[in-house]
Amino acid sequence: MKNFLVSLDVVGLVLFALFAIQQTAAALMPRLRLPTADSGMDLIFLIPALNEVQVIEATLRNLRETVPEARLVVIDDASDDGTDAVVRRLARQDPAIRLLRREFPEARQNKGRAMNWAVARLLADGTVRGDLRRTVFIGLDADGRIGRDFVRQVYGAFQDERVAAAQGWMRYRQEVPGVRGWRGGLARALLLGQDVENFILGHTQRFRHRAGTASLTGNGQCMRASYVAAQLARGVDPWPDVLLEDFGSAVEIRLDSPEHRIAFLDAHVRQQGMIEVRPLLRQRARWNQGTLECLRYLPALWRSRAHPVTLLDFTYLICGPYLASFLLLSILTQPLRRVLHGEGLTLPGWTGLLLSVLPLAFQVNWALRYCRERRLPWWMVPCTVALLPLFGFLTFWALPLAFYNHLSGRKGWYKSVRHDEGPGRDPGNGPEKTPTLRVSGD
């Protein structure tokens, strides 16, 4: 028993060391000086949509106003709430908008399959013309909003022929229309926590960018059409058949060629967040399960000629659920240790102080920087610090469900909930106003 507990403690210390290294590198990384341009690429936005009538019109209007030169393709995955009717109406008014509708039995399998189906069709029917190296597919969720700064960074990034993909900085809109009382307070706390997490992720992406391989995280994901076409030609899906298809596609790009680069764009891509605990837990479970499915990439990744930072960082990400489960097991065995009178790894007293103070220092650092970015009052700093461990707890809470679904072979595509964004709302990144709330499920 002692050897087992010592092993748990050693894994926990290794996990803590990796966490500390990652957090320190992210905190010290200076702001990127990213290239920008006003043109030079043909942009095609791919918008997967399943029952998105609440948000799809505002998203399309945002894109038409922000990127009038782009083409917009909505991939409707057999919606039954009228999403396709909204898109058809807008397409009749604007020839740059196109609807591709999937039907059963192919529909509603997962987001990656929908994206692969759409790009294969666009490449085959002549929609993508000319030099494929000058065309970029941009995946945007149906609730996504961008600004012109995002587009200028996309143009700038793909001037480098080595860049096969790029990822925008995902952030969460903080408005909770029509929700009051304790539910409104909870919703605002959840949105704040999700945005802080992605604020930290954006800083982490900076050192990944310098290593040449930023992680692809979904909303605002860009891929060069020539890479997509080459993958399809050799029978490889650009978005692999895993629940975390975005991260899987980043690994596929790295495995395809060591010359490929994945750029990070620090322009924000804003989206809705989860405003209830249960959907948030289901989302976290899906993310963890998708990471578990990516374990198969690890041997090939280490055989590749990837940058050492990429190897260590991606390995840490892929092994994250397994390492976290050891840490969770270490916590759960604490009562047993008391019964056995402290069995486990013996550490000097200062170690316990370090294990307590260092995470708190990281949390204070991010809270201060986040509140400064958003110009929040000083009293929001301790509130933000308190939220971070709570969100860590939510991630731990979702782990058992992720392992259960993974081991039992359950691979359902979780449909994120949305709330209403009625007509007349600001389609950009500014404050949003609407009087009602309606939440849709799977």
C-alpha positions in Angstrom: 0.0 0.0 0.0 2.8 2.4 0.8 4.4 2.0 -2.6 1.0 2.7 -4.2 0.6 5.9 -2.2 4.2 7.0 -2.9 3.6 6.5 -6.6 0.5 8.6 -6.4 2.4 11.4 -4.7 5.3 11.2 -7.3 2.8 11.6 -10.2 1.1 14.4 -8.4 4.5 16.2 -8.0 5.3 15.7 -11.7 1.9 17.1 -12.7 2.4 20.1 -10.4 5.9 20.8 -11.9 4.5 20.6 -15.5 1.7 22.9 -14.5 4.1 25.4 -12.8 6.4 25.4 -15.9 3.4 26.0 -18.3 2.0 28.8 -16.1 5.3 30.5 -15.6 6.1 30.4 -19.4 2.6 31.8 -20.2 2.9 34.6 -17.6 6.4 35.7 -18.8 5.7 35.5 -22.6 5.6 39.0 -24.1 2.8 40.0 -26.4 3.2 38.8 -30.0 3.9 41.1 -32.9 1.7 39.5 -35.5 1.7 40.5 -39.2 -1.4 42.0 -40.6 -2.7 42.7 -44.1 -5.9 44.0 -45.7 -6.2 41.4 -48.5 -4.3 38.7 -50.2 -6.4 35.6 -49.5 -9.8 34.3 -50.5 -11.7 33.7 -47.3 -14.5 31.1 -46.9 -16.2 30.9 -43.6 -17.6 27.4 -42.6 -20.4 27.6 -40.0 -21.6 24.2 -38.7 -25.2 24.6 -37.5 -27.6 22.3 -35.6 -30.7 24.1 -34.4 -29.1 27.5 -34.3 -32.1 29.7 -35.1 -31.5 31.8 -32.0 -28.1 33.0 -33.2 -27.4 32.2 -36.9 -28.8 35.5 -38.4 -26.8 37.7 -36.1 -23.7 35.7 -36.9 -24.2 36.0 -40.6 -24.9 39.7 -40.4 -21.8 40.2 -38.3 -19.7 38.5 -41.0 -21.3 40.4 -43.9 -20.6 43.7 -42.1 -17.1 42.8 -41.0 -15.8 40.8 -44.0 -17.9 41.8 -47.0 -15.3 40.2 -49.3 -15.7 36.7 -47.8 -18.0 33.8 -48.7 -20.2 32.3 -46.0 -21.1 28.6 -46.0 -23.6 27.4 -43.4 -23.4 23.6 -42.9 -26.8 22.8 -41.6 -26.8 19.4 -39.9 -30.5 18.5 -40.3 -31.8 21.2 -38.1 -35.5 21.0 -37.3 -36.0 24.5 -35.7 -36.0 26.6 -38.9 -32.3 27.3 -39.1 -32.2 26.4 -42.7 -35.1 28.7 -43.5 -33.3 31.6 -42.0 -30.2 30.9 -44.0 -32.2 30.4 -47.2 -33.9 33.8 -46.7 -30.5 35.5 -46.2 -29.0 33.7 -49.2 -31.7 35.0 -51.5 -30.6 38.5 -50.5 -26.9 37.8 -50.6 -25.3 35.5 -53.2 -22.1 35.2 -51.0 -24.2 33.2 -48.4 -24.7 29.5 -49.2 -26.5 26.7 -47.4 -25.2 23.1 -47.4 -27.7 20.9 -45.7 -26.9 17.4 -44.5 -29.7 14.8 -44.2 -30.1 11.6 -42.2 -28.6 9.1 -41.9 -25.3 11.0 -42.4 -26.5 14.1 -40.4 -25.8 14.7 -36.7 -22.8 12.4 -36.4 -20.3 15.0 -35.2 -18.8 18.4 -36.1 -15.7 17.0 -37.7 -17.6 14.8 -40.2 -19.8 17.8 -41.1 -16.7 19.9 -41.8 -15.0 17.2 -43.8 -18.2 16.6 -45.9 -18.5 20.3 -46.6 -15.0 21.1 -47.7 -14.9 18.0 -49.9 -18.1 19.2 -51.6 -16.8 22.8 -52.0 -13.6 21.5 -53.5 -15.4 19.1 -55.9 -18.1 21.5 -57.2 -15.8 24.3 -58.2 -16.7 26.7 -55.3 -13.0 26.9 -54.5 -11.3 28.2 -57.6 -7.7 29.3 -58.5 -4.7 28.8 -56.3 -5.7 26.7 -53.3 -2.7 28.1 -51.4 -4.4 31.5 -51.5 -7.7 30.3 -50.1 -8.4 29.9 -46.4 -11.3 28.0 -44.7 -12.3 29.6 -41.4 -14.4 27.5 -39.1 -16.8 29.6 -37.0 -19.4 28.4 -34.5 -22.9 29.6 -35.2 -22.7 32.0 -32.2 -19.3 33.4 -33.2 -18.5 37.1 -33.6 -15.4 38.6 -35.0 -13.9 42.1 -35.6 -11.9 43.5 -38.5 -8.7 42.9 -36.4 -9.3 39.2 -36.7 -9.6 39.3 -40.5 -6.5 41.4 -40.9 -4.5 39.0 -38.8 -5.7 36.1 -40.9 -4.6 37.8 -44.0 -1.2 38.6 -42.4 -0.6 35.1 -41.0 -1.2 33.2 -44.3 1.3 35.4 -46.2 3.8 32.9 -44.7 3.6 29.9 -47.0 4.6 27.6 -44.1 1.4 28.5 -42.2 -1.1 25.6 -42.7 -3.5 26.8 -40.0 -4.2 29.5 -37.5 -6.4 29.9 -34.4 -8.1 33.0 -33.1 -8.3 33.9 -29.4 -11.6 32.5 -28.2 -13.4 34.7 -25.6 -16.8 34.6 -24.0 -19.4 37.4 -24.2 -20.4 38.4 -20.7 -24.0 39.5 -21.3 -26.8 37.3 -19.8 -30.0 38.7 -21.2 -33.3 38.3 -19.3 -31.8 36.2 -16.4 -32.2 37.7 -13.0 -32.0 36.7 -9.3 -29.7 33.9 -8.2 -29.8 32.3 -11.6 -28.5 35.5 -13.2 -25.7 35.7 -10.6 -24.7 32.1 -11.3 -24.8 32.7 -15.0 -22.6 35.7 -14.8 -20.1 33.8 -12.5 -20.0 31.0 -15.0 -19.4 33.3 -17.9 -16.7 35.1 -16.1 -14.9 31.9 -15.2 -15.0 30.6 -18.7 -13.7 33.9 -20.1 -10.8 34.0 -17.5 -9.9 30.4 -18.5 -9.6 31.4 -22.2 -7.8 34.6 -21.2 -5.1 32.3 -19.6 -5.3 30.0 -22.6 -4.5 32.9 -25.0 -1.3 33.7 -23.0 -0.4 30.0 -23.2 -0.9 30.0 -26.9 1.8 32.7 -27.3 4.7 30.3 -26.5 3.0 27.6 -28.6 3.0 30.2 -31.5 6.7 30.8 -31.0 7.3 27.1 -31.2 5.4 27.0 -34.5 2.4 24.9 -33.3 -0.4 26.7 -31.6 -3.2 24.5 -30.5 -6.4 24.6 -32.5 -9.3 25.2 -30.1 -12.4 25.5 -32.3 -14.1 28.9 -32.9 -12.0 31.0 -35.3 -10.0 28.0 -36.6 -8.4 28.7 -40.0 -6.9 26.1 -42.5 -5.2 26.7 -45.8 -7.3 25.1 -48.6 -4.2 23.5 -50.2 -3.5 21.6 -47.0 -7.2 20.5 -46.7 -7.3 19.3 -50.4 -4.0 17.4 -50.0 -5.3 15.6 -46.9 -8.5 14.6 -48.6 -6.6 13.4 -51.7 -4.6 11.0 -49.6 -7.6 9.7 -47.7 -7.0 11.6 -44.4 -9.7 13.7 -42.9 -8.6 17.2 -42.1 -10.8 17.1 -39.0 -10.2 13.6 -37.5 -13.0 11.4 -36.1 -12.5 12.2 -32.4 -14.7 14.3 -30.1 -11.9 16.8 -29.8 -11.5 17.2 -33.5 -10.0 20.6 -33.3 -7.0 19.5 -31.2 -6.8 16.3 -33.3 -6.5 18.4 -36.5 -3.6 20.3 -34.9 -1.8 17.1 -34.3 -2.6 15.9 -37.9 -1.0 19.1 -39.3 2.1 18.5 -37.2 2.3 14.9 -38.3 1.8 15.7 -42.0 5.0 17.8 -42.3 7.5 19.3 -39.8 7.5 22.4 -42.0 3.9 23.2 -41.3 3.2 26.0 -38.8 0.1 26.8 -36.8 -0.2 30.4 -36.0 -2.0 32.0 -33.0 -4.0 35.1 -33.7 -4.5 37.3 -30.6 -7.6 39.0 -32.1 -10.7 37.9 -30.2 -13.4 35.6 -31.5 -16.3 36.0 -29.1 -19.0 33.4 -28.4 -21.7 32.5 -26.0 -20.8 30.6 -22.9 -22.6 28.1 -20.7 -24.9 29.8 -18.2 -25.9 26.6 -16.2 -23.7 24.1 -14.3 -25.1 20.9 -15.8 -24.4 21.8 -19.5 -21.0 23.1 -18.5 -20.2 19.7 -16.8 -21.3 17.8 -19.9 -19.2 20.1 -22.1 -16.1 19.5 -19.9 -16.7 15.7 -19.9 -16.8 15.8 -23.7 -13.6 17.7 -23.9 -11.9 15.3 -21.5 -13.2 12.3 -23.5 -11.9 13.8 -26.7 -8.5 14.2 -25.1 -8.6 10.6 -24.1 -9.2 9.6 -27.7 -6.1 11.5 -28.8 -3.8 9.2 -26.9 -3.3 7.2 -30.1 -1.4 10.2 -31.6 1.3 10.2 -28.9 3.8 7.6 -30.4 3.6 9.2 -33.9 4.0 12.7 -32.4 7.2 11.7 -30.6 8.6 10.1 -33.8 8.0 13.3 -35.6 10.5 16.2 -35.9 8.3 18.6 -33.9 9.7 21.4 -31.8 10.6 20.2 -28.3 8.2 22.7 -26.8 5.4 21.3 -29.0 6.3 17.7 -28.0 6.2 18.5 -24.3 3.2 20.7 -24.4 1.1 18.4 -26.6 2.1 15.4 -24.5 1.0 17.3 -21.3 -2.3 18.1 -23.0 -2.9 14.5 -24.2 -2.0 12.9 -20.9 -3.9 15.6 -18.9 -7.0 13.5 -18.0 -4.8 10.6 -16.9 -2.5 12.7 -14.8 -5.5 14.6 -13.4 -7.1 11.2 -12.4 -4.0 10.3 -10.5 -4.1 13.6 -8.7 -7.8 13.1 -7.9 -7.0 9.6 -6.6 -4.3 11.1 -4.4 -6.8 13.5 -2.9 -9.4 10.8 -2.4 -6.9 8.6 -0.5 -6.1 11.2 2.1 -8.5 9.7 4.7 -6.7 6.3 4.1 -3.4 8.0 4.8 -4.7 9.3 8.1 -5.7 5.7 9.1 -2.3 4.5 8.0 -0.6 7.3 10.0 0.8 9.3 7.0 1.8 6.6 4.6 3.1 8.1 1.3 5.9 10.2 0.1 7.7 12.1 2.9 8.5 15.7 1.9 10.1 18.6 3.8 7.8 21.2 5.3 8.6 23.9 2.8 7.2 21.7 0.0 3.7 22.0 1.4 4.0 25.8 1.6 5.2 25.9 -2.0 2.4 23.7 -3.2 -0.1 26.1 -1.6 1.5 29.5 -2.3 2.6 29.0 -6.0 -0.9 28.1 -7.4 -2.3 31.1 -5.5 0.4 33.3 -7.0 -0.6 32.2 -10.5 -4.3 32.8 -9.8 -3.6 36.3 -8.5 -1.4 37.1 -11.5 -4.1 36.1 -14.0 -6.9 37.8 -12.0 -5.0 41.1 -11.9 -4.2 41.0 -15.6 -7.7 40.0 -16.6 -9.3 42.7 -14.5 -6.9 45.2 -16.0 -7.7 44.1 -19.5 -11.4 44.5 -18.9 -11.1 47.5 -16.7 -13.0 45.9 -13.9 -13.2 47.4 -10.4 -10.6 46.3 -7.8 -13.0 44.1 -5.9 -13.4 41.9 -8.9 -9.8 40.7 -8.4 -10.6 38.5 -5.3 -13.8 37.3 -6.9 -11.8 36.2 -10.0 -9.2 34.5 -7.8 -12.0 32.6 -6.0 -13.5 31.4 -9.3 -10.4 29.7 -10.7 -10.2 26.8 -8.2 -13.9 26.3 -8.5 -13.6 25.8 -12.2 -10.7 23.4 -11.6 -13.1 21.5 -9.4 -15.7 21.3 -12.2 -13.1 19.9 -14.5 -12.2 17.2 -11.9 -15.9 16.5 -11.4 -16.4 15.8 -15.1 -13.5 13.3 -15.3 -15.4 10.2 -14.1 -18.1 10.8 -16.7 -15.4 11.3 -19.4 -13.7 8.0 -18.5 -17.0 6.2 -18.3 -18.1 7.4 -21.7 -14.7 6.6 -23.2 -14.4 3.1 -21.8 -18.1 2.3 -22.7 -17.7 3.5 -26.3 -20.2 6.3 -26.0 -19.4 9.1 -28.5 -22.4 11.3 -28.7 -21.9 14.8 -30.2 -22.9 17.2 -27.4 -24.9 20.1 -28.7 -24.0 23.3 -26.8 -26.9 25.3 -25.4 -27.7 28.7 -26.7 -29.6 31.7 -25.5 -31.6 34.1 -27.6 -30.1 36.9 -29.6 -33.1 38.5 -31.1 -33.3 40.9 -34.0 -31.7 44.3 -33.5 -28.8 43.1 -31.4 -25.3 44.4 -31.9 -23.7 41.7 -34.1 -20.2 42.8 -33.2 -18.1 42.6 -30.0 -19.8 45.4 -28.1 -22.5 45.2 -25.4 -25.6 43.2 -26.4 -29.2 43.8 -25.4 -32.2 41.5 -25.6 -35.2 41.2 -23.3 -35.7 37.4 -23.3 -33.8 34.1 -22.7 -34.6 30.7 -24.1 -32.2 27.8 -23.6 -32.1 25.0 -26.2 -30.8 21.5 -25.4 -29.2 18.8 -27.4 
